[in-house]
Amino acid sequence: MRRLRIGFLSTANIGRKNWKAVFHSGNAVVSAVASRDPERARRFVQECQAQAPFETAPAAFGDYADVLASREVDAVYIPLPTGRRKEWVVRAAQARKHVLCEKPCAIRTADLGEMIAACKKSGVQFMDGVMFMHNRRLERIREALGRADSIGPIKRITSQFSFAGSEEFLRGNIRAQSDLEPLGCLGDLGWYCIRFALWALRWQLPRRIEARALSQTQAGVPLELSAELIFDGGVSSGFYCSFLTVYRQWADVSGVKGHLRVPDFVLPAAGSHVAFEVNGHLVKTDESAPAQDVSMICKFANQVLSGELNDEWPMWALKTQQVTDACYEAARRNGGVEL
């Protein structure tokens, strides 16, 4: 069976998780890894191979461009800092490599539009790395939301994604640095809250957004932010994201007749065995379903190997980026913006 050959641009820690996801996918392999430090790339390959060994060890490069030039690479996974993603997504597309890009995909919507356009022009697939979108649980949640007798028309969506970063994190982690991750907790955590709300409302965009940066760095990087999204039809969604608050990752949907709650909507607490609540009753999903990170890689590889492009995946990313940008602008103004 043909397997998609994926090259990693960067040795970021999240790549270790996705290395294992590729290993367990059954339809993909890691064929190359690049870092600006070739020794770091070699060490990353050795350490990951020790835990999840591919039959052929991936090549280690000291330049991202070497991965794009490799004939042993069909697609690239890009977990580079947000401030550097646009260049390498565009270059990957020009090299006709399919793209799996970490989130937030870009600093601003215009940049992401250029990235997606470059992929479309070269006929390559673009997907952002939001794992929960590929969890079997989401299909069951959609079914529950669609039952008029259980939830009814949606009126309100709320969510929170937060963790309390250490002093060292706040001082030195790139997620608090304005040049690399200017969207801070909004891009790192709020992206998931926004994505869930847009998905639940079948990709309807809000007409107005109000947001407040409750805490930020001197350079204006959000460390704690709350936002309110106002949709047509009397529907609203509020979320809170923070690098300063205890670890929480829940989402709640309230309808005219009932409510649905997901206590761990981003990172399931029990691996592939996940559940949610409808009107206070636990609903369990298929225990045999693959973990969401593995499912994401499987779907990406299957799509690329099919020879056809999925146009929905870039749309998901672009709409999420639009709302993220509007939240950032509203917070910067300490008020609201019309979308």
C-alpha positions as CSV (number, residue, x, y, z in Angstrom):
1,M,0.0,0.0,0.0
2,R,1.3,3.4,-0.9
3,R,2.0,5.7,2.1
4,L,2.1,9.4,2.2
5,R,5.7,10.6,2.9
6,I,5.7,13.6,5.3
7,G,8.6,15.9,6.0
8,F,8.7,17.9,9.3
9,L,9.7,21.5,9.1
10,S,11.0,22.1,12.7
11,T,11.7,19.9,15.7
12,A,9.0,21.6,17.9
13,N,7.7,19.5,20.7
14,I,4.2,19.1,19.2
15,G,6.0,17.3,16.4
16,R,6.8,14.4,18.7
17,K,3.1,13.8,19.2
18,N,2.4,14.0,15.5
19,W,5.4,11.7,14.8
20,K,3.6,9.0,16.8
21,A,0.3,9.8,15.1
22,V,2.0,9.3,11.7
23,F,3.5,6.0,13.0
24,H,0.1,4.7,14.0
25,S,-1.8,6.0,11.0
26,G,-1.0,3.0,8.7
27,N,-1.1,5.2,5.6
28,A,1.8,7.7,6.2
29,V,5.4,7.8,7.2
30,V,7.8,10.5,8.3
31,S,10.5,10.7,5.6
32,A,12.4,13.8,6.6
33,V,13.0,16.2,9.5
34,A,14.6,19.7,9.3
35,S,15.9,22.1,11.8
36,R,18.1,25.2,11.5
37,D,20.6,23.1,13.6
38,P,21.4,19.8,11.7
39,E,22.5,18.2,15.0
40,R,19.1,19.0,16.6
41,A,17.4,17.4,13.6
42,R,19.5,14.2,13.9
43,R,18.8,14.1,17.7
44,F,15.1,14.5,17.1
45,V,15.0,11.7,14.6
46,Q,17.0,9.4,16.9
47,E,14.8,10.1,19.9
48,C,11.5,9.7,18.0
49,Q,12.8,6.6,16.3
50,A,13.5,5.0,19.6
51,Q,9.9,5.3,20.6
52,A,8.1,4.8,17.3
53,P,10.5,3.4,14.7
54,F,9.8,3.7,11.0
55,E,11.3,0.9,8.8
56,T,13.5,3.6,7.2
57,A,14.8,6.3,9.5
58,P,13.8,9.8,8.2
59,A,16.5,12.0,6.7
60,A,17.8,14.8,8.9
61,F,18.4,18.2,7.3
62,G,19.8,21.5,8.5
63,D,17.7,23.6,6.1
64,Y,13.9,23.6,5.6
65,A,14.5,24.1,1.9
66,D,16.2,20.7,1.7
67,V,12.9,19.0,2.8
68,L,11.0,20.9,0.1
69,A,13.6,19.8,-2.5
70,S,13.5,16.1,-1.5
71,R,11.9,13.6,-3.9
72,E,11.2,11.5,-0.8
73,V,8.7,14.0,0.5
74,D,5.1,14.3,-0.6
75,A,3.8,16.6,2.1
76,V,5.1,18.8,4.9
77,Y,4.0,19.3,8.5
78,I,4.7,22.9,9.6
79,P,4.8,23.6,13.3
80,L,7.0,26.7,12.9
81,P,6.1,29.8,14.9
82,T,3.1,31.6,13.5
83,G,5.2,34.6,12.4
84,R,7.2,32.3,10.1
85,R,4.5,30.1,8.7
86,K,3.4,32.1,5.7
87,E,6.8,32.0,3.9
88,W,7.2,28.2,4.3
89,V,3.6,27.3,3.5
90,V,3.9,29.3,0.2
91,R,7.3,27.8,-0.5
92,A,6.0,24.3,0.2
93,A,3.0,24.9,-2.2
94,Q,5.4,26.2,-4.9
95,A,7.4,23.0,-4.5
96,R,4.1,21.0,-4.9
97,K,4.2,19.6,-1.3
98,H,0.8,19.2,0.5
99,V,0.6,21.2,3.7
100,L,-0.5,20.3,7.2
101,C,-0.1,23.5,9.2
102,E,-0.2,24.1,12.9
103,K,-2.6,26.7,14.3
104,P,-3.0,29.6,14.4
105,C,-2.2,29.4,10.7
106,A,-1.2,33.0,10.2
107,I,-0.8,36.3,11.9
108,R,-3.7,37.8,9.9
109,T,-6.4,36.7,7.5
110,A,-4.8,38.3,4.4
111,D,-1.7,36.2,4.9
112,L,-3.7,33.0,5.3
113,G,-5.6,33.9,2.1
114,E,-2.3,34.1,0.3
115,M,-1.2,30.8,1.7
116,I,-4.4,29.0,0.7
117,A,-4.3,30.6,-2.7
118,A,-0.7,29.3,-3.2
119,C,-1.8,25.8,-2.3
120,K,-4.8,25.9,-4.6
121,K,-2.7,27.3,-7.5
122,S,-0.3,24.4,-7.2
123,G,-3.0,21.8,-6.7
124,V,-1.9,20.8,-3.2
125,Q,-4.0,20.1,-0.1
126,F,-4.1,22.5,2.9
127,M,-5.2,21.5,6.4
128,D,-4.8,23.1,9.8
129,G,-3.8,20.9,12.7
130,V,-6.9,21.1,14.8
131,M,-7.1,17.4,16.0
132,F,-10.6,17.5,17.6
133,M,-12.1,18.2,14.2
134,H,-11.2,14.6,13.2
135,N,-12.5,12.9,16.4
136,R,-15.4,10.4,15.9
137,R,-17.0,12.1,18.8
138,L,-17.8,15.2,16.7
139,E,-20.0,13.2,14.4
140,R,-22.1,12.0,17.4
141,I,-22.3,15.6,18.7
142,R,-23.5,16.8,15.3
143,E,-26.2,14.1,15.5
144,A,-27.3,15.2,19.0
145,L,-27.4,18.9,18.0
146,G,-29.5,18.0,15.0
147,R,-32.3,16.3,17.1
148,A,-35.1,18.8,17.6
149,D,-36.4,16.8,20.6
150,S,-33.2,17.0,22.6
151,I,-31.4,20.4,22.1
152,G,-33.6,22.4,19.7
153,P,-32.4,25.5,17.9
154,I,-29.1,26.7,19.4
155,K,-29.2,29.9,21.4
156,R,-25.9,30.0,23.3
157,I,-22.4,28.5,23.0
158,T,-19.8,29.0,25.7
159,S,-16.3,27.6,26.1
160,Q,-13.0,27.9,28.0
161,F,-9.5,26.8,27.2
162,S,-6.8,27.8,29.7
163,F,-3.7,26.7,31.5
164,A,-1.6,28.4,34.2
165,G,1.8,29.0,32.7
166,S,4.8,29.2,34.9
167,E,6.9,32.3,35.4
168,E,9.5,30.8,33.1
169,F,6.8,30.2,30.5
170,L,5.6,33.7,30.6
171,R,9.2,35.1,30.4
172,G,10.6,32.8,27.7
173,N,8.1,30.8,25.8
174,I,7.5,31.9,22.2
175,R,3.8,32.0,22.8
176,A,4.3,35.2,24.7
177,Q,6.6,36.8,22.2
178,S,5.2,39.5,20.0
179,D,7.4,38.8,16.9
180,L,6.7,35.0,16.8
181,E,3.3,34.6,18.4
182,P,1.6,38.0,18.5
183,L,-1.9,36.5,19.0
184,G,-0.8,34.9,22.3
185,C,-3.4,33.0,24.2
186,L,-6.0,34.0,21.5
187,G,-4.2,32.2,18.8
188,D,-2.9,29.3,20.9
189,L,-6.1,28.5,22.9
190,G,-8.9,30.8,21.7
191,W,-8.6,29.3,18.1
192,Y,-10.1,26.1,19.4
193,C,-13.1,27.9,21.1
194,I,-13.8,29.9,18.0
195,R,-13.5,26.7,15.8
196,F,-16.0,24.8,18.0
197,A,-18.6,27.6,17.8
198,L,-18.2,28.0,14.1
199,W,-18.5,24.3,13.6
200,A,-21.6,24.0,15.8
201,L,-23.3,26.8,13.9
202,R,-22.4,25.2,10.5
203,W,-19.8,27.9,9.7
204,Q,-22.0,30.9,10.0
205,L,-19.9,33.9,10.8
206,P,-20.8,36.3,13.6
207,R,-21.9,39.8,12.6
208,R,-20.3,41.5,15.6
209,I,-17.5,40.7,18.0
210,E,-16.6,42.2,21.4
211,A,-13.4,41.3,23.2
212,R,-11.2,42.3,26.1
213,A,-7.6,41.5,26.7
214,L,-7.8,41.0,30.5
215,S,-4.0,40.7,30.7
216,Q,-1.3,41.2,28.2
217,T,2.5,41.7,27.8
218,Q,4.1,45.1,27.5
219,A,4.3,44.4,23.7
220,G,0.5,43.7,23.6
221,V,0.5,39.9,23.4
222,P,-2.8,38.6,25.0
223,L,-2.2,36.5,28.1
224,E,-5.9,36.4,29.1
225,L,-8.8,37.3,26.9
226,S,-12.6,37.0,26.8
227,A,-14.8,37.5,23.8
228,E,-18.4,37.6,22.8
229,L,-19.6,36.7,19.3
230,I,-23.0,37.9,18.2
231,F,-24.7,36.0,15.3
232,D,-27.9,36.7,13.4
233,G,-31.0,35.0,14.7
234,G,-30.5,35.8,18.3
235,V,-27.5,33.4,18.7
236,S,-24.4,34.3,20.8
237,S,-21.2,32.6,21.8
238,G,-18.8,33.6,24.5
239,F,-15.3,32.2,25.3
240,Y,-12.4,32.7,27.6
241,C,-8.8,31.8,27.0
242,S,-5.8,32.3,29.3
243,F,-2.2,31.4,30.0
244,L,-2.8,32.5,33.6
245,T,-5.7,30.3,34.7
246,V,-5.9,26.6,35.8
247,Y,-6.2,24.0,33.1
248,R,-9.8,23.9,31.7
249,Q,-11.1,22.9,28.2
250,W,-14.9,22.6,28.2
251,A,-17.6,23.6,25.7
252,D,-21.3,24.0,26.3
253,V,-24.2,24.4,23.9
254,S,-27.6,25.6,25.1
255,G,-30.7,25.3,22.9
256,V,-34.3,26.1,23.2
257,K,-35.1,22.7,24.6
258,G,-31.9,21.3,26.1
259,H,-28.1,21.5,26.4
260,L,-25.0,19.6,25.5
261,R,-21.7,19.7,27.3
262,V,-18.2,18.5,26.4
263,P,-15.9,18.5,29.4
264,D,-12.7,18.0,27.4
265,F,-13.5,19.2,23.8
266,V,-9.9,19.9,22.8
267,L,-7.8,17.0,24.3
268,P,-9.9,14.1,25.4
269,A,-9.1,12.9,28.8
270,A,-9.5,9.2,28.0
271,G,-7.6,8.8,24.7
272,S,-9.8,7.4,22.0
273,H,-12.6,6.5,24.4
274,V,-14.4,9.9,24.6
275,A,-17.9,11.0,25.7
276,F,-20.1,14.0,26.1
277,E,-23.3,14.9,28.0
278,V,-26.8,15.7,26.7
279,N,-29.2,17.1,29.2
280,G,-27.1,15.7,32.0
281,H,-26.9,12.2,30.5
282,L,-23.6,10.7,29.5
283,V,-23.3,9.7,25.8
284,K,-20.4,7.4,25.0
285,T,-18.8,7.2,21.5
286,D,-17.2,4.3,19.7
287,E,-14.4,2.9,21.8
288,S,-12.7,1.3,18.8
289,A,-12.3,4.7,17.0
290,P,-8.7,5.8,16.6
291,A,-7.3,8.6,18.7
292,Q,-8.0,12.0,17.2
293,D,-4.4,12.8,16.3
294,V,-4.1,9.5,14.4
295,S,-7.4,10.1,12.7
296,M,-6.3,13.6,11.5
297,I,-3.2,12.1,9.9
298,C,-5.2,9.2,8.4
299,K,-7.7,11.7,6.8
300,F,-5.0,14.0,5.5
301,A,-3.1,11.1,3.9
302,N,-6.2,9.5,2.5
303,Q,-7.2,12.8,0.9
304,V,-3.8,13.5,-0.6
305,L,-3.5,9.9,-1.9
306,S,-7.0,10.2,-3.5
307,G,-5.7,12.8,-5.9
308,E,-8.6,15.1,-5.1
309,L,-8.6,18.2,-2.9
310,N,-10.8,18.9,0.1
311,D,-12.0,22.5,-0.2
312,E,-13.7,22.5,3.2
313,W,-10.5,22.2,5.2
314,P,-9.0,25.5,4.0
315,M,-12.4,27.2,4.5
316,W,-12.5,26.0,8.1
317,A,-9.1,27.6,8.7
318,L,-9.9,30.8,6.9
319,K,-13.1,31.5,8.8
320,T,-11.5,30.7,12.1
321,Q,-8.7,33.1,11.2
322,Q,-11.2,35.8,10.3
323,V,-12.9,35.6,13.7
324,T,-9.6,35.4,15.5
325,D,-8.4,38.5,13.8
326,A,-11.6,40.3,14.7
327,C,-11.3,39.3,18.3
328,Y,-7.7,40.6,18.4
329,E,-8.8,43.9,16.8
330,A,-11.8,44.3,19.2
331,A,-9.5,43.6,22.2
332,R,-7.0,46.1,20.9
333,R,-9.7,48.7,20.7
334,N,-11.1,47.5,24.1
335,G,-14.5,47.3,22.4
336,G,-16.3,45.8,19.4
337,V,-16.0,45.4,15.7
338,E,-18.4,44.5,12.9
339,L,-17.4,41.5,10.8
